């Protein structure tokens, strides 16, 4: 048994050094190319409207503010400033979302975003996005990369298609630090020893983001509060939780397997599903020794089996917001196909570690 485990860890390390590292290098190269174009567009936006300041910055050859959705799909989070005169309201009526309401009607004129405040005092995510979309469309026509970049039509999101190969979504957002959403109050579970009180305090201090984007849990519901709602996002908190042991390495292997074998019609699985299941695996294996390099094979198998179970049940709860189902709106046939394909993948890895050479 131990020899089999050691063989799997050896093959996984080899897979990581060859496949995962080359995936990372290719994505890093794409990001540099894409960020040049996006920065140029955002510079034009800033000239027209100084409230939208680009928060895309290069630090140690890495771009901050850029999320990789898949090797050809990216999201840039554009942080807006001054949210002070609003109260943050998440009463659970909008799963995965919250609204920003004026704390006092008289403060309307003090807000930097005064014209996007609705009659009932909400700061409308949709109105801000609509204004931003208009600005980006004008900037695309003026920027020095106008030959290789165009807006993606038929969506209320702000999306650019670059060189016909890459799609970048630019999402206006507020950073919320020092508060924690009520809808995530059940975290951490009291009976689970991971991640420990110090890390919990760090994560909660890190806070979360409020994004102006379409919320899939609200699709089809078109009341005004819903179209004004902001989507909760916890990427910095999640990244902080995945520090230490072989967690990041495990995520890298999962993303590579997904890109190579689980990119299926109907887009049932993305890298965020992998990240979410990795966080649940951390809870199931709370000791740091469970995340030693020698346990990489066990952790990977655990996550793939959990993924199959979620796909078969057609439900994948968000890690911090368990009422939010990350499979919502995905076609059942696509989830079924993904379950079969994940099972083939898991069986192959479990029964023959050498198969990783071909995967």
VENPE-V694389 format. One record per run of one state. SS is the DSSP state (helix for helix, strand for strand, loop for the rest). FROM is the first residue (numbers start at 1). LEN is the number of residues. If there is no record, write none. Layout:
SS/FROM/LEN  SS/FROM/LEN
//
This chain:
loop/1/1  helix/2/47  loop/49/8  strand/57/3  loop/60/2  strand/62/3  loop/65/1  strand/66/5  loop/71/2  strand/73/7  loop/80/6  strand/86/4  loop/90/7  strand/97/6  loop/103/2  helix/105/6  loop/111/3  helix/114/3  strand/117/1  loop/118/4  strand/122/2  loop/124/1  helix/125/18  loop/143/6  strand/149/3  loop/152/7  strand/159/4  loop/163/3  strand/166/11  loop/177/5  helix/182/3  loop/185/12  helix/197/10  loop/207/1  strand/208/4  loop/212/4  helix/216/3  loop/219/5  helix/224/5  loop/229/1  strand/230/4  loop/234/1  helix/235/7  loop/242/5  helix/247/15  loop/262/9  helix/271/14  loop/285/3  helix/288/4  loop/292/1  helix/293/21  loop/314/3  strand/317/1  loop/318/7  strand/325/1  loop/326/6  helix/332/20  loop/352/1  helix/353/5  loop/358/2
//
